[in-house]
Amino acid sequence: MFLLTRFFPKYEYAQQFLNGKLYMNSLQYFRDNGFEDQRDILEGVVGSIEPQDAYGIETDFLNYQQTDFNVLASGYAYCNVCCFSMYSIAISKQIVHVTIPMNMDKFGSYVVVIDNCPEFINRVWRAVGKYGYDFICGPVKY
């Protein structure tokens, strides 16, 4: 089992979220901006290619390439994203245990916990469907 959390720097932002407003930034924003724990040059990576499988790149360069090439779809840079933190739930003797890392205060002092993830996702699907937007939802694997 797991739950989702969303941290907010201001109480009013948490209230707006609880009232149904999802604030989003583009994938490019998270590649270029934010503080160190927020910035992620891999945000929106759609695939990776191992150096030995790369075509059209000078062999001399490939001999020194130490990591995979990450593929970013240029059009995705402007896709909006709403990020949550996902935590596993441990239950023992009918007590729920959730460990939230100490460094999350950088993301804000107010937190909303979503304990019914399927219902939350269904609500987002219904809202997005009203406006005809495309929507992808799921855990990000690093």
Residue pairs with C-beta under 8 A, 6 or more apart in sequence:
1 88
1 89
1 91
2 86
2 87
2 88
2 89
2 117
3 86
3 87
3 89
3 98
3 113
3 114
3 115
3 117
4 84
4 85
4 86
4 87
4 113
4 114
4 117
4 120
5 84
5 85
5 86
5 87
5 100
5 111
5 112
5 113
5 114
6 14
6 17
6 83
6 84
6 85
6 111
6 112
6 114
7 85
7 104
7 107
7 108
7 109
7 110
7 111
8 14
8 17
8 107
8 108
8 109
8 110
8 111
8 112
9 107
9 108
9 109
9 110
10 108
10 110
11 110
13 23
13 108
13 110
14 110
14 111
14 112
16 23
17 23
17 112
18 112
20 127
22 82
22 124
23 82
24 80
24 81
24 82
25 33
25 80
25 81
26 77
26 78
26 79
26 80
26 81
27 43
27 44
27 76
27 77
27 78
27 79
27 81
28 77
28 78
30 38
30 39
30 40
30 43
30 44
30 81
30 83
31 39
31 40
31 41
31 43
31 44
31 77
32 39
33 39
35 106
37 103
37 106
37 107
38 106
38 107
42 70
42 142
43 81
44 72
44 73
44 76
44 77
44 79
44 81
45 70
45 71
45 72
46 71
46 72
46 73
46 76
47 70
47 71
48 68
48 69
48 70
48 71
49 68
49 69
49 71
50 68
50 69
51 62
51 65
51 67
51 68
51 69
52 62
54 62
54 65
54 69
84 114
85 100
85 104
85 107
86 139
87 98
87 99
87 100
88 98
89 96
89 97
89 98
90 96
90 97
90 98
91 97
100 111
104 111
114 120
121 137
124 135
124 137
125 135
125 137
128 135
